[in-house]
Amino acid sequence: TLAYAHNDFAMASFAKSLGQNDDYLFFLNRSTNYINVWDPKEKFFCPRWQNGTFSCPIIKTNVFDSRYVEG
């Protein structure tokens, strides 16, 4: 989700520079999807279950945590 949100923001910026306002707004809106994995309680990006609860790791620097998948 984070990688896609970053890419969408880049596409929005590119579309804006070309004067493509509809594409700009489309990608800008999609770029805000990072909010879906932001846990305000933990102040960290965490995996989220279908019911809306978060599954934040105890050790946030563990790069081998299997709950994260690179896009």
Contact map, one row per residue, 1 for C-alpha under 8 A:
11111000000000000000000000000000110010000000000000000000000000000000001
11111100000000000000000000000000110000000000000000000000000000000000000
11111110000000000000000000000000000000000000000000000000000000000000011
11111111000000000000000000000010000000000000000000000000000000000000001
11111111100000000000000000000111110000000000000000000000000000000000000
01111111110000000000000000000010000000000000000000000000000000000000000
00111111111000000000000000000010000000000000000000000000000000000000000
00011111111100000000000000110110000000000000000000000000000000000000000
00001111111110000000000000110110000000000000000000000000000000000000000
00000111111111000000000000000000000000000000000000000000000000000000000
00000011111111100000000100100000000000000000000000000000000000000000000
00000001111111110000001111110000000000000000000000000000000000000000000
00000000111111111000000100000000000000000000000000000000000000000000000
00000000011111111100000100000000000000000000000000000000000000000000000
00000000001111111111101100000000000000000000000000000000000000000000000
00000000000111111111101100000000000000000000000000000000000000000000000
00000000000011111111000000000000000000000000000000000000000000000000000
00000000000001111111000000000000000000000000000000000000000000000000000
00000000000000111111100000000000000000000000000000000000000000000000000
00000000000000111111111100000000000000000000000000000000000000000000000
00000000000000110011111110000000000000000000000000000000000000000000000
00000000000000000001111111000000000000000000000000000000000000000000000
00000000000100110001111111100000000000000000000000000000000000000000000
00000000001111110001111111110000000000000000000000000000000000000000000
00000000000100000000111111111000000000000000000000000000000000000000000
00000000000100000000011111111100000000000000000000000000000000000000000
00000001101100000000001111111110000000000000000000000000000000000000000
00000001100100000000000111111111000000000000000000000000000000000000000
00000000000000000000000011111111100000000000000000000000000000000000000
00001001100000000000000001111111100000000000000000000000000000000000000
00011111100000000000000000111111110000000000000000000000000000000000000
00001000000000000000000000011111111000000000000000000000000000000000000
11001000000000000000000000001111111110000000000000000000000000000000000
11001000000000000000000000000011111111000000000000000000000000000000000
00000000000000000000000000000001111111000000000000000000000000000000000
00000000000000000000000000000000111111000000000100000000000000000000000
10000000000000000000000000000000111111100000111100000100000000000000000
00000000000000000000000000000000011111110011110000000000000000000000000
00000000000000000000000000000000000011111111110000000100000000000000000
00000000000000000000000000000000000001111111000000000000000000000000000
00000000000000000000000000000000000000111110000000000000000000000000000
00000000000000000000000000000000000000111111000000000001000000000000000
00000000000000000000000000000000000001111111100000000000000000000000000
00000000000000000000000000000000000001110111110000000001000000000000000
00000000000000000000000000000000000011100011111000000001000000000000000
00000000000000000000000000000000000011100001111100000111100000000000000
00000000000000000000000000000000000010000000111110000111000000000011000
00000000000000000000000000000000000110000000011111011110000000000000000
00000000000000000000000000000000000000000000001111111110000000000000000
00000000000000000000000000000000000000000000000111111000000000000000000
00000000000000000000000000000000000000000000000011111000000000000000000
00000000000000000000000000000000000000000000000111111100000000000000000
00000000000000000000000000000000000000000000000111111110000000000000000
00000000000000000000000000000000000010100000011110011111000000000000000
00000000000000000000000000000000000000000000011110001111100000000000000
00000000000000000000000000000000000000000101111000000111110100000000000
00000000000000000000000000000000000000000000010000000011111100001000000
00000000000000000000000000000000000000000000000000000001111100000000000
00000000000000000000000000000000000000000000000000000000111111000000000
00000000000000000000000000000000000000000000000000000001111111000000000
00000000000000000000000000000000000000000000000000000000001111100000000
00000000000000000000000000000000000000000000000000000000001111111000000
00000000000000000000000000000000000000000000000000000000000011111000000
00000000000000000000000000000000000000000000000000000000000001111100000
00000000000000000000000000000000000000000000000000000000100001111111000
00000000000000000000000000000000000000000000000000000000000000011111100
00000000000000000000000000000000000000000000001000000000000000001111100
00000000000000000000000000000000000000000000001000000000000000001111110
00000000000000000000000000000000000000000000000000000000000000000111111
00100000000000000000000000000000000000000000000000000000000000000001111
10110000000000000000000000000000000000000000000000000000000000000000111
